[in-house]
Amino acid sequence: MPQCLTSCVLGLVIGLSSASAWSASCFLSPKGGAAMVQDGRASPVALAGPQAFDNCERVTVTKGVAVAQYLDKQGKPHSEEIAEGKGITATDLDTNAAPVRAVARGLLAMLTDPKERVTAGQKFFDKPAQVGAPFGDVYIPPEGLKVRFINLDGDAKVQIADVGTNVVVLEAAATQGMTLERARVRTGGTYSVRVLSGREKLPPGAFEVVSADVAGDIDQALKAVNADPLLDAETRAVARALVFEREGLTFNRALALRETKK
């Protein structure tokens, strides 16, 4: 009996692995204002903006034209126009659904969260990340990374220092935001973030700048996204978020998705 149970469980695991290898997630967005799609199981749904689907292979556009966004097996973002009555034609979809699902959750949160306030709110913040400070691994683009802070009192200041040298590389009023420049930080370096406020007591946070190799790869991926003629402002933001999520850059992903809320 134990041997049978073991073989049955093993067979179930293999079956689940095969099933997960078959399906791949993507985003679909309407082109030209409106589109209807069907994912093979439910009734057709109207697309009002980018919407994630767990299994792109079974999605069909039933009315209008849609743009599909997905990651290939090498983790590179792609887009494809899908005509009425057609489905996605890509054969090299990434079967790892995690990046698309993470971006979908972030997009939903960004669109449904109440409007952010630049002045202090009622909520008690116990992490610098909750007021907009960088955290985790962070990519800084060639033009610099614009960081803004929310829910802090007017006299709050933000100080960023190199953990290795204790040198303060940037200090500014939180209400003004700041721009992190590549030339002022070390690739692979770790930096502390201190939010200095008379009303809030926040412990220091930290972030690490990605390596030069990773930054170079992301530079190229973002250039391709910006040059993609199928993308508009909203879908371009989703594509950038997919690039960042694929690299595990949660902070950059959140910044990219904020563009959809403008």
N, C-alpha and C positions, 0 to 999 in steps of 0.2 A: 504493500500500500504506500509507504513512504516513497518508494522508487517511482511509482506511478504518479504520485503527487508532484514529485520533482520534475518529471518529464512533462507533465501537463503545464506546470508553471513556466517551464522553459519554452514550451511551444507557444504559450500566450505572449511571452516577452518577445519572441521572434515575430509573432504575428503583429504585435503593436509596432515593432520597429519597422516592419515592412509597410504598414499603413502610414506611419509618420513620414517614411521616405517618399511616399507617393504624393502627399499633399504639400502644397507650398502656398504661402500667404502673399497677398499683394494689396495695394490700394487701387480703387477705381474712382475716377472723378469725371463729372460731366464735361463735355466739350461743347461750347456754343450755348450754354445756359441750362440745358436739361437733358437727362437720360434716364432710362429705366433698365434695370439689370435683374437677372435671376440667377441664383447660385445653384440651381439644380434640385433644390429641395423645397424651398419656401416660394411664396408668391412673389411676383416681380416687385421690386422696391425702387422708389425714385431716389436719384442721387442729387443731393443738395450741395455736396462738397466732397472732399476726399473721404472715402469709407473703406475700412479694412475688411477683407474676406479671407477666411482661413484656408480655402481650397480654390485657388485660381483656375485650376484645370476644368472645373465644372461651371464657371461663371459665364453667362451669355448676356450680351446686350440685346434687349428686346425692343428698345426704342431709342432713337437718337444715336449719338456717338460718345464714346467714353475713352479716357486715357488711363491705361494701367501703369502702375509703378511697382517695380519689384527689384529684388537683389538677385544677381546671378550666383552661380556656385563659387565664384571667386570673391563674392561680397561686393561687387560693383553695382551701383544703381542703374537701372534702365527704365525706359518708358516705351509704351507701344499704343498706338491708336487702334481702337476696336470699333469696327463699323457695326451698324444695326444687323442683328441676326448672327453675329460672329462671336467667337470667344478668343481668348488669348492664344497666340501661336508659339510663344517662347517655349523652348524645350530644355533650357538650362537654368530653370528657376532654383533658387536656394531653398532647400527643404527645411532649413532652420527657421521656424516661425517666430522665434523670440524677438528679433529686431523689429519686425512689422508690428507685432502685438504691443511691444513697449512704446513705439511711436504712436500707435492708435490710442493707447491709454493716456499718453501725454497730451495728444491732440484733444481728446475728449475733456480732460481736466482743464486744459487751457481755454477751451471754448465755453465751458460751463462755470468756471470759477468766477466769483464776483470781481468787479473792477478793483485793480490794485490801488492802494493809497500810498502816497509818498510821505505822508505824515503818520505819526504813531497811531496804531489801532489799539483795540482792547485786548487782543490776543497776546499772551506771554510767549516770547520767542526764546527757546533754549539752545538754538544752534544758529551760527552765522549764516548757514545756507538758507535759512528761512527768511532772511531779509535780502536775499539776492547775491550773497557773496559766492565767489567761485569755490568749488569743492571737487574732490576726486581728481582724476586725470583731466587736464584741460588743454585744448588746442587753441593756439593764438594765431589768427590769420595774418598774412603779410601787412594788411592795413591796420592791424591792431584789434583787440577785443574790447568792445564797449560793454561795460558793466554798470548796471544801475541798481539802486537799493530802494527797498519799499518798507513801509510801516515803521519808520524810525522818526524820532523827533528831529526838529530842524537843526539842532546844534551837533548832531551825531557826525563823527568823523570815521573814516575807514583808513587803516594803515596796513600796507602789504610789505613784508620783509622777507629777505632771503634767509631761510633757516640755516644754511651752511655758513653764512658770513655775518648774520645779524644786521645786515645793511638794509635800511628802509628804502625800497625802490619806488614807492608811490604812497602818497598820502593826500586825501582830498575830502571835502565835505560830502557826506553821503547823498544829500539832495541833488548834488551836481553830477553824480556818477563819476566814472573814470574810464580811461582807455589804457589797457595793458598793451605795451608795445613789445614786439619781438626783441628789439635791440636792448631792452632793459632787463630781460630775464634770461636765465640759462636753460637750454633744452635739457630736459630730464631733471631740472632743479626743483626743489621743494620750497614752497613759500607759505608763510603764516599769514592769516588774515585776522586782524583785530578790529572789531567795531567798537568805537569809543563813544559812549552815550551817557548822558546824565540820568536818563530815565530807565534804560535797559542795562542789565548786567549779562553780557554774553561771553561765554568762554571762547578762546581763540579757535579759529578753524584753520584749515590747511588745504593746499592743492599742489599738484605736481604737473609741471609743463611736460608735454609729450616729447619724445625724442625727435631728433632732426629727421630721421628716416620716416617715422610715422607722420610728422608734419608735412613732409614732401609728398607722401602718398595722398594725404587728405587734400593738399593743394591741388593736385591733379584731378582728383575726384570731383572737387567743387567747381573746377574750371569746366569739366564736362557737363555738370548739372546746369551751370549758368549759360552754357552754349546750346542746351537742348531746346529745339524750336517747339516741341510739343508741350512744354511746361509754361504755366502762367505764374503769377506771384505766389499764389497759394500752394500749388503743386510743387513749385520750386522749393518752398520752405519745407515741405514734407520730404522731398528728395534729400535736402541737406540734413534733415533730422535722421534719415535712414543711414546716411554716411556716418554720422556721429555715433548713432546707436550701435552700428556694426563694429565700431572701434571701442565701445564701452564708455563713451564720453557723454555722460548723463547731463552735465551742466551745459555743454554746447548744444545738445539736443533740445533742452528746454528753451534756450535762447532762440534757436531756429524756429521752434513752434510758436513763439510769441509773435512772429511776423504774421501768422494767420489771424491774429486778434486785432490787427490794426484796422 
